[in-house]
Amino acid sequence: MKPIFVQLQCAPGRTYEVADEIYRKEIVSEMYSTSGDYDLLLKIYVEEGQDIGQFINDNIASVPGISRSLTTLTFNAF
């Protein structure tokens, strides 16, 4: 398993709703609120070799209230 970080921009007033929906999916290791262009930062563990874009599309991008998502970085766990 390796961690990835995903930033989310939520529709105005939908941040808590989006965070709650993602939390209920039980895929997030850690979740932070941020300032600036993005509202949430998620730390998620994915299987080695898993298609990260497909994982995000299947599990995160489909949540109502998300305006934009961005995978910020990936790295090998140490």
Contact map, one row per residue, 1 for C-alpha under 8 A:
111000000000000000000000000000000000000000001111000000000000000000000000000010
111100000000000000000000000000000000000000001111000000000000000000000000011110
111110000000000000000000000000000000000000111100000000000000000000000000011110
011111000000000000000000000000000000000000111100000000000000000000000011111000
001111100000000000000000000000000000000011110000000000000000000000000011110000
000111110000000000000000000000000000000011110000000000000000000000001111100000
000011111000000000000000000000000000011111000000000000000000000000001111000000
000001111100000000000000000000000000011110000000000000000000000001111100000000
000000111110000000000000000000000000111100000000000000000000000001111000000000
000000011111111001000000000000000000011000000000000000000000000011110000000000
000000001111111000000000000000000000000000000000000000000000000011100000000000
000000000111111000000000000000000000000000000000000000000000000000000000000000
000000000111111100000000000000000000000000000000000000000000000000000000000000
000000000111111111000000000000000000000000000000000000000000000010000000000000
000000000111111111100000000000000000001100000000000000000000000010000000000000
000000000000111111110000000000000000000000000000000000000000000000000000000000
000000000000011111111000000000000000000000000000000000000000000010000000000000
000000000100011111111100000000000000000000000000000000000000001111000000000000
000000000000001111111110000000000000000100000000000000000000000000000000000000
000000000000000111111111000000000000000000000000000000000000000000000000000000
000000000000000011111111100000000000000000000000000000000000001000000000000000
000000000000000001111111111100000000000000000000000000000001001000000000000000
000000000000000000111111111100000000000000000000000000000000000000000000000000
000000000000000000011111110000000000000000000000000000000000000000000000000000
000000000000000000001111111100000000000000000000000000000010000000000000000000
000000000000000000000111111100000000000000000000000000000000000000000000000000
000000000000000000000110111110000000000000011000000000000000000000000000000000
000000000000000000000110111111100000000001111000000000000000000000000000000000
000000000000000000000000001111100000000001111000000000000000000000000000000000
000000000000000000000000000111110000000001110000000000000000000000000000000000
000000000000000000000000000111111000000111100000000000000000000000000000000000
000000000000000000000000000001111100000111000000000000000000000000000000000000
000000000000000000000000000000111110001110000000000000000000000000000000000000
000000000000000000000000000000011111011110000000000000000000000000000000000000
000000000000000000000000000000001111111000000000000000000000000000000000000000
000000000000000000000000000000000111111000000000000000000000000000000000000000
000000001000000000000000000000000011111000000000000000000000000000000000000000
000000111100000000000000000000000111111110000000000000000000000000000000000000
000000111100001000000000000000001111111110000000000000000000000000000000000000
000000111000001000100000000000111100011111000000000000000000000000000000000000
000011110000000000000000000000111100011111100000000000000000000000000000000000
000011100000000000000000000111110000000111110000000000000000000000000000000000
001111000000000000000000000111100000000011111000000000000000000000000000000000
001111000000000000000000001111000000000001111100000000000000000000000000000000
111100000000000000000000001110000000000000111110000000000000000000000000000000
111100000000000000000000000000000000000000011111010100000000000000000000000000
110000000000000000000000000000000000000000001111110000000000000000000000000000
110000000000000000000000000000000000000000000111110000000000000000000000000000
000000000000000000000000000000000000000000000011111000000000000000000000000000
000000000000000000000000000000000000000000000111111100100000000000000000000000
000000000000000000000000000000000000000000000000111111100000000000000000000000
000000000000000000000000000000000000000000000100011111110000000000000000000000
000000000000000000000000000000000000000000000000001111111000000000000000000000
000000000000000000000000000000000000000000000000001111111100000000000000000000
000000000000000000000000000000000000000000000000011111111111000000000000000000
000000000000000000000000000000000000000000000000000111111111100000000000000000
000000000000000000000000000000000000000000000000000011111111110000000000000000
000000000000000000000000000000000000000000000000000001111111110000000000000000
000000000000000000000000100000000000000000000000000000111111111000000000000000
000000000000000000000100000000000000000000000000000000111111111000000000000000
000000000000000000000000000000000000000000000000000000011111111001011000000000
000000000000000000000000000000000000000000000000000000001111111101000000000000
000000000000000001001100000000000000000000000000000000000011111111000000000000
000000000000000001000000000000000000000000000000000000000000011111000000000000
000000000110011011000000000000000000000000000000000000000000001111100000000000
000000011110000001000000000000000000000000000000000000000000111111111000000000
000000011110000000000000000000000000000000000000000000000000000011111000000000
000000011100000000000000000000000000000000000000000000000000100001111100000000
000001111000000000000000000000000000000000000000000000000000100001111110000000
000001110000000000000000000000000000000000000000000000000000000000011111000000
000111100000000000000000000000000000000000000000000000000000000000001111110000
000111100000000000000000000000000000000000000000000000000000000000000111110000
000111000000000000000000000000000000000000000000000000000000000000000011111000
011110000000000000000000000000000000000000000000000000000000000000000011111100
011100000000000000000000000000000000000000000000000000000000000000000000111110
011000000000000000000000000000000000000000000000000000000000000000000000011111
111000000000000000000000000000000000000000000000000000000000000000000000001111
000000000000000000000000000000000000000000000000000000000000000000000000000111
